[in-house]
Amino acid sequence: MDISLSPSVLKGRIRIPASKSCAHRAIICAALAHGTSVIKGVSMSKDIEATLGAMKALGAEYEINDGILTINGIQAPVSEADIDCNESGSTLRFIVPIAAALGTRTVFRGRGRLPERPIDIYKRELGKNGITFVSEIMPYEISGRLCGGTYSIEGNVSSQFVTGLLFALPLLDGDSEIVLTSRLESKPYVDITTDTLKRFGIKIDETANGFRIKGGQTYQPHDETVEGDYSQAAFFYVANALGSEVSLDNLNTNSVQGDKRIVDIIREACDENGVKGFRADCSDIPDLVPILAVLGAFGREESVIYNAERLKLKESDRLSTTAELLNQLGGNVRVTDDGLIITPTGNMHGGVVDSHGDHRIAMAAAIAALNANGNVTVRDAGAVEKSYPDFFKDYAELGGQANVIIVE
């Protein structure tokens, strides 16, 4: 699906969809609990569907009706499972150690760029603790049963590896320890994990260089409502900074979501005359990079995004695709080793841009189009289904001029 967007101003009130990060974690904990949990406010997307399908394949049962998800936890581990992760890195990296802890021989499938995203840490660390990777490339197949021990994890590759182990290690008979061999980047995502685990009855002890996890723990059923997603709200916060007037509902001001940092960045970057410029360390907030670059492109001074080198391994190489997006529209964005340098040109015009199948690039393009001097066509705009299927519906209801182009 391609979409043509015209310059416009968004006005109105919107309910931000549920946090994908929080929903993934609540679903997994509920599926591992001995009993029934009810999770309200779930926003369906391709990634959430992948995690639900994964937990069903491992033996959980669920029903969803009007955003209310009822999950009956796994009663007994299945011996074999075949899991389609689609393009969800979270699903793959969260579920691999869980299946290993359950002793389920599992095949993991994926598409898009997911087969290129690294899981070497699991091959190494799970391989030391009872798991065999029957296949070295996707589809991955694992066999064996995970055992307690020490897991040495690089903290600067992806916090998803730490989260996956935090889900799995409490299920083991023996105690375990996660030792971080480098600084843990994206730590707020791990904070979401430990907060969720606590609500489902799992105790995690944080140490000076990692985590200590007691084995033999039991997940307890728990009912909760998933809070709104600051990662998605960020697009509308930036739209507001550029002249729109959108009120955002369903956000928890006390959230531990790292992407809540968007509020402070905008406050620091803007004055009564609009956007100045900014410097942003994105080591803990990588998902904000595309929309922050849009903010910088409409500024008066240079903006710098750094500590974001991991974005090269997302749904697209997000440093390159973000720069390409804005440069196609008249911007001046240069890719560095670990980020972006955005030099305002004062001449953001229309044009044709490609999402490269990346949901955050498609949504960033839509916000850039609001203030461009001409129409913007976004190719493969349907990529938003990965995380925010109703994005363009909400965009249009707020006054955004969006027209689907029929490609024959």
C-alpha positions in Angstrom: 0.0 0.0 0.0 1.3 3.4 -1.0 -0.1 6.6 0.5 -0.1 10.2 -0.8 0.1 12.8 2.0 -0.5 16.5 1.7 0.7 19.3 4.0 -1.9 19.7 6.8 -2.3 20.3 10.6 -3.5 17.6 13.0 -6.1 18.7 15.5 -8.2 16.8 18.0 -7.9 14.1 20.7 -6.5 10.6 20.2 -6.2 7.5 22.4 -2.7 6.2 22.1 -2.6 2.4 21.5 -1.3 0.1 24.2 2.4 -0.2 24.7 3.7 -3.0 22.5 6.6 -3.5 24.9 4.3 -3.8 27.9 1.9 -6.0 26.0 4.5 -8.5 24.9 5.7 -8.9 28.5 2.2 -9.2 30.0 1.2 -11.8 27.5 4.3 -13.9 28.1 4.0 -13.8 31.9 0.3 -14.6 31.8 1.0 -17.6 29.5 3.6 -18.9 31.9 1.3 -18.5 34.9 -0.6 -21.4 36.5 -4.2 -20.1 36.0 -6.1 -17.5 34.1 -5.1 -13.9 33.6 -7.1 -11.0 32.0 -5.2 -8.3 30.2 -7.2 -5.3 29.1 -6.5 -2.6 26.6 -4.4 -4.8 24.2 -3.8 -3.3 20.8 -3.4 -5.9 18.1 -0.5 -5.7 15.7 1.6 -8.1 13.7 4.2 -8.3 16.5 1.6 -8.9 19.2 -0.1 -11.6 17.1 3.3 -13.3 16.7 3.9 -13.4 20.5 0.3 -14.7 21.1 0.9 -17.4 18.4 4.2 -18.4 20.0 2.7 -18.8 23.5 -0.2 -20.8 22.0 2.2 -23.1 20.2 3.9 -23.7 23.6 0.6 -24.7 25.2 -1.2 -21.6 26.4 -4.8 -20.8 25.4 -6.3 -17.4 24.8 -9.4 -15.5 23.7 -9.5 -11.8 22.8 -12.6 -9.7 22.5 -12.7 -5.9 22.2 -9.1 -5.5 23.4 -9.7 -7.8 26.4 -7.3 -10.8 26.4 -8.1 -13.8 28.5 -5.1 -16.2 28.8 -5.1 -19.6 30.3 -1.5 -20.4 31.2 0.5 -23.4 30.1 -0.6 -26.5 32.0 2.1 -28.8 30.8 4.9 -28.1 28.3 4.4 -29.5 24.8 7.2 -31.7 23.4 7.5 -29.9 20.1 6.5 -26.5 18.7 6.7 -24.6 15.4 6.7 -20.8 16.0 6.3 -18.1 13.3 7.9 -14.9 14.7 6.9 -13.0 11.5 9.2 -10.0 11.7 9.2 -9.6 15.4 12.6 -9.5 17.0 11.0 -9.3 20.4 9.1 -12.5 19.9 12.1 -14.4 18.7 14.5 -13.2 21.4 12.0 -13.5 24.2 10.7 -16.9 23.3 13.9 -18.8 22.5 15.0 -19.2 26.1 11.5 -19.8 27.3 11.1 -22.8 24.9 14.5 -23.9 26.1 13.5 -23.7 29.7 10.4 -25.8 29.0 12.4 -28.4 27.2 10.3 -28.0 24.1 12.0 -28.9 20.8 11.1 -25.8 18.8 11.5 -24.5 15.3 11.5 -20.6 15.0 10.6 -19.1 11.6 10.7 -15.5 10.5 10.6 -13.2 7.5 11.7 -9.7 6.4 15.0 -8.8 8.0 14.4 -11.0 11.1 16.7 -13.8 9.8 19.5 -11.3 9.6 19.2 -10.1 13.2 21.8 -11.7 15.4 21.1 -14.3 18.1 24.7 -15.4 18.5 24.5 -14.6 22.2 21.9 -17.3 22.6 23.8 -19.8 20.5 26.8 -19.3 22.8 25.2 -19.0 26.2 22.3 -21.4 25.9 24.8 -23.8 24.2 26.8 -23.9 27.4 23.7 -24.7 29.5 22.0 -27.7 27.9 20.6 -26.4 24.6 21.6 -27.5 21.1 21.0 -25.3 18.0 20.2 -28.0 15.4 20.2 -25.3 12.7 22.6 -22.3 12.6 20.4 -20.1 10.4 16.7 -19.4 10.4 14.5 -21.4 10.6 16.3 -22.1 13.9 15.7 -25.3 15.7 16.6 -25.9 19.3 16.5 -29.1 21.4 17.4 -30.0 25.0 16.5 -28.4 28.3 18.0 -25.3 29.8 19.7 -25.6 33.1 20.7 -23.0 35.7 24.1 -21.4 35.6 25.9 -18.2 34.8 25.0 -16.4 31.6 27.5 -13.8 30.3 25.7 -11.2 28.1 26.9 -8.2 26.2 24.7 -5.3 27.2 25.3 -3.3 24.1 23.8 -5.7 21.5 20.2 -5.8 22.5 18.4 -5.7 25.9 16.0 -8.3 24.4 18.5 -11.1 25.2 18.5 -10.1 28.9 14.7 -9.9 28.9 14.4 -13.4 27.3 16.6 -14.9 30.0 14.7 -13.1 32.8 11.5 -14.8 31.6 13.1 -18.2 31.4 15.6 -18.6 34.3 13.0 -18.5 37.1 11.4 -21.6 35.6 14.6 -23.7 36.1 15.4 -25.9 39.0 18.7 -24.3 39.9 19.6 -20.7 40.5 21.1 -18.5 37.8 23.0 -15.3 37.3 23.2 -12.9 34.3 26.5 -11.2 34.2 26.7 -8.1 31.9 30.0 -7.8 30.2 29.3 -4.3 28.9 27.0 -1.4 29.7 23.3 -2.4 29.4 21.8 -0.2 26.7 18.1 0.2 26.5 17.9 -0.5 30.2 14.4 1.0 30.5 13.1 -2.0 28.5 14.6 -4.3 31.1 12.9 -2.2 33.8 9.6 -2.9 32.1 10.4 -6.6 32.2 11.3 -6.7 35.9 8.2 -4.6 36.8 6.0 -7.0 34.9 7.6 -10.1 36.3 7.1 -8.7 39.8 3.4 -8.2 39.2 3.2 -11.9 38.1 5.0 -13.1 41.3 8.5 -13.4 40.0 11.4 -12.0 42.1 14.6 -10.7 40.3 17.6 -9.4 42.2 19.6 -6.8 40.5 23.3 -6.9 41.2 26.2 -4.5 40.5 26.8 -6.1 37.1 23.7 -7.9 36.2 20.9 -10.0 37.8 20.5 -12.9 40.2 17.6 -15.2 39.6 16.4 -17.8 42.0 15.1 -21.0 40.3 12.0 -22.9 41.1 9.7 -19.9 41.0 6.1 -20.0 39.9 4.3 -17.4 37.8 1.1 -16.2 39.4 -2.0 -15.2 37.4 -2.6 -11.5 37.4 -5.1 -9.1 35.8 -4.0 -5.8 34.4 -4.5 -3.0 31.8 -1.8 -2.3 29.4 -0.7 1.4 29.4 -0.4 3.6 26.3 2.8 3.4 24.2 5.2 6.4 24.4 7.0 5.1 21.3 3.8 5.7 19.3 2.9 8.9 21.1 6.2 10.3 20.1 5.0 10.8 16.5 2.2 13.0 17.7 4.3 14.8 20.3 6.6 15.8 17.4 3.6 16.8 15.2 2.6 19.1 18.1 6.1 20.6 18.3 5.8 21.4 14.6 2.4 23.2 14.8 -0.3 20.5 15.3 -2.7 20.4 18.3 -3.3 16.9 19.3 -4.3 15.8 22.9 -3.0 12.4 23.8 -5.0 10.0 26.0 -4.0 6.7 27.6 -0.5 7.6 28.7 0.9 6.9 32.2 2.9 9.9 33.4 4.6 7.6 35.9 5.6 5.0 33.3 9.0 3.4 33.3 9.0 3.3 29.5 12.2 4.9 28.3 10.5 6.5 25.3 8.7 8.9 27.7 12.0 10.8 27.3 10.4 12.3 24.1 8.6 14.8 26.3 11.8 16.1 27.9 13.7 16.2 24.6 11.0 18.3 22.9 10.9 20.6 25.9 14.6 21.1 25.7 14.7 21.4 21.9 11.9 24.0 21.5 11.4 27.6 22.4 8.7 30.3 21.7 10.0 30.4 18.1 9.7 26.7 17.4 12.4 24.0 17.2 16.0 25.1 18.0 18.1 22.0 17.8 19.2 19.3 20.2 21.7 16.6 21.0 20.2 13.2 22.0 21.9 10.2 23.4 19.7 7.4 22.1 21.4 4.4 23.7 18.3 3.9 25.8 15.7 5.2 23.3 16.6 3.8 19.9 13.0 3.6 18.7 12.8 7.4 18.9 15.5 8.1 16.3 13.5 8.4 13.1 10.9 10.8 14.6 13.6 12.8 16.4 15.4 13.2 13.1 12.2 14.7 11.7 12.1 17.1 14.6 15.6 18.2 13.9 15.0 18.6 10.2 12.6 21.4 10.9 14.8 23.1 13.4 16.9 26.3 13.2 20.2 24.8 14.4 22.1 21.5 13.9 20.9 18.5 15.8 22.9 15.4 16.7 21.7 11.9 17.5 24.4 9.5 18.9 24.9 6.1 20.5 22.4 4.6 18.1 24.6 2.2 16.1 22.3 -0.7 16.9 19.7 0.7 14.6 21.5 -0.7 11.7 20.0 -4.1 12.6 16.4 -3.2 12.9 13.5 -3.8 10.4 15.7 -1.7 8.2 19.1 0.0 8.7 17.3 2.8 10.4 20.2 5.2 10.4 20.4 5.0 6.6 16.7 4.8 5.9 16.0 7.8 8.2 18.6 9.8 6.4 17.3 8.8 3.0 13.8 9.7 4.0 14.6 13.2 5.0 17.2 13.8 2.3 14.6 12.8 -0.3 12.4 15.6 1.0 15.2 18.3 0.9 16.8 17.7 4.2 20.5 17.5 5.0 21.1 14.4 7.2 24.5 12.7 7.4 25.0 9.2 8.9 27.8 8.8 11.4 29.2 5.6 12.9 26.7 5.7 15.7 24.0 8.2 14.7 22.9 11.1 12.6 23.8 14.8 12.1 20.8 16.8 11.0 21.5 20.2 9.4 18.3 22.2 8.8 17.9 23.4 5.2 14.7 25.4 5.5 13.5 23.8 2.3 11.6 20.6 3.1 9.6 19.8 0.0 7.5 17.0 -1.3 8.7 13.8 -3.0 8.6 10.1 -3.0 10.0 8.1 -0.1 10.3 4.4 0.7 9.5 2.9 4.1 11.7 0.0 3.3 9.1 -2.1 5.1 9.9 -0.4 8.4 6.9 0.8 10.4 8.7 3.6 12.2 10.1 5.0 8.9 6.6 5.1 7.4 5.1 6.9 10.4 8.1 9.4 10.6 7.5 10.2 6.9 3.8 10.9 7.6 4.8 13.5 10.3 7.4 15.1 8.0 4.7 15.4 5.3 2.6 17.7 7.6 5.1 20.5 7.2 6.6 19.8 3.8 6.1 22.2 0.9 4.4 19.7 -1.3 2.8 16.3 -1.4 4.8 13.3 -0.1 4.2 9.7 -1.3 5.1 7.0 1.1 5.8 3.6 -0.6 4.9 0.5 1.4 3.1 2.6 4.0 1.3 -0.6 5.1 4.4 -1.4 7.1 2.6 0.3 10.0 0.7 -2.9 10.6 3.7 -4.2 12.5 3.0 -2.0 15.5 0.2 0.5 14.8 -2.3 -0.7 12.2 -4.6 2.2 12.7 -2.0 4.9 12.4 -3.2 6.3 9.1 -6.8 6.0 10.2 -6.1 8.1 13.3 -3.9 10.5 11.2 -6.8 11.1 8.9 -9.4 11.5 11.7 -7.1 14.2 13.1 -7.2 16.1 9.8 -4.2 14.6 8.1 -4.6 14.5 4.3 -3.9 10.9 3.4 -5.0 9.1 0.2 -4.3 5.5 -0.6 -2.7 5.0 -4.0 -3.9 1.9 -5.8 -0.9 0.2 -7.4 -1.9 -2.1 -10.3 
